[in-house]
Amino acid sequence: MVPDHLNRVWLKALGLLRNPGTGILLATTSTLVLVLSLVGFTAEKSTERIARKPSLLDLLDEVARDSDSKKVLPGQQPDAPKAESWSSPLAQQCSGIDQSMRSRLLAKRRKLPQLRQSIPADPTNFGDRFRSNPWGQAINPVPRVVVLHETVYSLSSAVNTFLTPHPRDEDQVSYHTLVGLDGSIVDVVDPLKRAYGAGYSAFLGEWAVTNAEFDGSVNNFALHLSLETPDDGHGSHGDHSGYTAAQYDALALVLDGWLERFEIDPAAITTHRHVDLGGARADPRSFSWSDLQKRLAALGSLCQS
């Protein structure tokens, strides 16, 4: 036990005095000044940290490798073709939530980091998001549209394709994330990077030309997610039996995270079929917007005030 006279010495050193009548510790003026100064310093540092919080554009700059072309071409980029208007099948929903589905999805969301697997694509199959086009005009690289696809064959086949080096530009392909029939989630390309999911494409009349030798696409401002095709859908013709409940759960969880992180409007979730300007894409076939609607609503992603 510390003697009382030593306690008094320490209290005095700290600028604290004990009222002999009440036993309450009283601070000296110098101590109050010191405490207030420390509080002010801490608050200033906290404000400084908040002020320095990087923006999405800052993050995109950090992951870029100076991808914008050094050579500026004369003239202007070609105009994007007039695209079809998009009426989203997803509706705002704040009530009528399936509570059992909500409980299931929230439980899965808590375990999501452990459920995701990262298998990075070969560097030839993805790139940086551009801040300017080959003509020196500024373009917005921030992700603001989500394009849904299907693998057409198995998930492992798609992964093998992305892991294979493709030196020729016309052979390069990738998605940001794949979702297996069993609900497994495989991240292939960092969302801050540009995946090559839709070649000749536009959304609501917008595309970005990042290579003067090719037509524009949505890739520079899109996120791409592909669902594994069931066995009866292998090939590119006709419909198939559709996607599993586990796939729709995983899809909703990935989308929920993207919508929040990049502040994307749910109405900007679309399909490869819609953005494709060549008329050759039909994916994702047999997709149920109703199943996605129920899950995003359960996660609160469709309740916008």
LINPE-V663528 format. One record per residue. SS is DSSP state (h for helix, s for strand, l for the rest). PHI is phi in whole degrees, -180 to 180 (999 if undefined). NEAR is the number of other C-alpha atoms within 10 Angstrom. Layout:
# LINPE-V663528
SS	PHI	NEAR
SS	PHI	NEAR
This chain:
# LINPE-V663528
l	999	3
l	-79	6
l	-60	7
h	-63	8
h	-70	9
h	-71	10
h	-56	11
h	-65	14
h	-63	13
h	-64	12
h	-64	16
h	-66	14
h	-62	11
l	-83	13
l	80	17
s	-116	20
s	-124	18
s	-99	14
l	-64	10
l	-64	8
l	-83	6
l	-108	7
l	81	9
l	-81	11
s	-75	13
s	-116	14
s	-91	17
l	-76	13
h	-60	11
h	-64	12
h	-68	15
h	-61	14
h	-61	12
h	-64	12
h	-61	13
h	-63	12
h	-64	12
h	-65	12
h	-61	12
h	-62	12
h	-64	12
h	-63	12
h	-63	12
h	-63	12
h	-65	12
h	-63	12
h	-62	11
h	-64	11
h	-65	11
h	-64	10
h	-63	9
l	-89	9
l	-57	9
l	-68	12
l	-81	9
h	-62	15
h	-66	13
h	-62	11
h	-64	11
h	-64	20
h	-66	17
h	-66	12
h	-88	13
l	-77	17
l	-115	11
l	57	13
l	-76	14
l	-61	17
l	-62	16
l	-78	9
l	-93	9
l	-97	13
l	-83	13
l	-73	9
l	82	9
l	-129	11
l	-68	18
l	-66	11
l	-69	13
l	-70	18
l	-62	15
l	-67	12
l	-98	17
l	-67	13
l	-70	10
l	-118	14
l	-107	9
l	-65	12
l	-72	14
l	-86	19
l	-113	13
l	-62	16
l	-150	17
l	-116	14
l	-134	10
l	67	9
l	-79	16
l	-77	13
h	-68	11
h	-67	10
h	-67	16
h	-60	18
h	-62	13
h	-64	12
h	-68	21
h	-66	15
h	-65	11
h	-68	16
h	-64	20
h	-64	10
l	-99	11
h	-56	16
h	-57	10
h	-79	9
h	-85	14
s	-87	17
s	-122	15
s	-107	12
l	-129	14
l	-61	17
l	-70	24
l	-61	19
h	-56	15
h	-72	18
h	-101	26
s	-156	24
s	-153	19
l	-85	20
l	-84	29
l	-84	26
l	-100	22
s	-148	19
l	-93	21
l	-63	22
l	-98	18
l	82	18
l	-88	11
s	-68	11
l	-131	17
l	-87	15
l	-91	22
l	-69	19
l	-60	24
l	-145	20
s	-143	23
s	-113	25
s	-110	25
s	-94	22
s	-133	26
s	-134	25
l	-77	25
l	73	22
l	-119	17
l	-74	18
h	-63	22
h	-63	13
h	-64	13
h	-64	19
h	-61	20
h	-61	12
h	-63	17
h	-72	24
h	-80	18
l	-83	15
l	-62	15
l	-129	16
l	-62	11
l	-82	9
h	-55	13
h	-70	9
h	-98	11
l	-75	21
l	-157	21
l	-174	26
l	-123	30
l	-76	24
s	-143	24
s	-118	31
s	-125	26
l	-79	23
l	-60	22
l	-87	13
l	88	21
l	-68	17
s	-119	23
s	-121	21
s	-90	19
l	-109	23
l	-131	27
l	-57	19
l	-57	19
l	-77	26
l	-96	23
s	-100	26
s	-87	29
l	-101	24
l	-93	26
l	-142	24
l	-70	20
l	-93	18
s	-155	26
l	-156	24
s	-131	25
l	52	15
l	79	14
s	-118	17
l	-144	24
s	-135	24
l	-95	24
l	-113	24
l	-139	13
l	-63	13
l	-87	9
l	-130	12
l	-67	17
l	-73	24
s	-153	25
l	-89	28
h	-56	31
h	-68	27
h	-130	23
s	-117	29
s	-112	29
s	-117	27
s	-131	27
s	-122	27
s	-95	28
l	-66	29
l	-79	28
l	-67	20
h	-56	13
h	-78	11
h	-113	21
l	-62	16
l	114	12
l	-112	13
l	-118	10
l	72	10
l	-90	16
l	-147	15
l	-74	13
l	96	17
l	-101	23
l	-83	18
h	-61	14
h	-64	15
h	-66	21
h	-66	24
h	-61	22
h	-64	28
h	-58	25
h	-62	24
h	-67	22
h	-65	19
h	-63	20
h	-57	21
h	-66	13
h	-65	18
h	-60	20
h	-73	12
h	-64	11
h	-104	15
l	53	11
l	-92	18
l	-73	15
h	-54	24
h	-67	16
h	-93	19
s	-86	21
s	-136	22
s	-124	24
h	-62	26
h	-56	20
h	-75	21
h	-80	26
s	-66	21
l	-94	20
l	-90	10
l	73	11
l	-102	10
l	-99	17
l	-127	18
l	-88	23
l	-84	24
l	-71	23
l	54	15
l	-85	20
l	-104	13
h	-67	12
h	-64	11
h	-65	15
h	-71	20
h	-55	19
h	-61	22
h	-75	24
h	-64	26
h	-65	24
h	-63	26
l	-85	21
l	83	17
l	-77	22
l	-107	21
l	-102	14
l	-114	10
l	-84	5
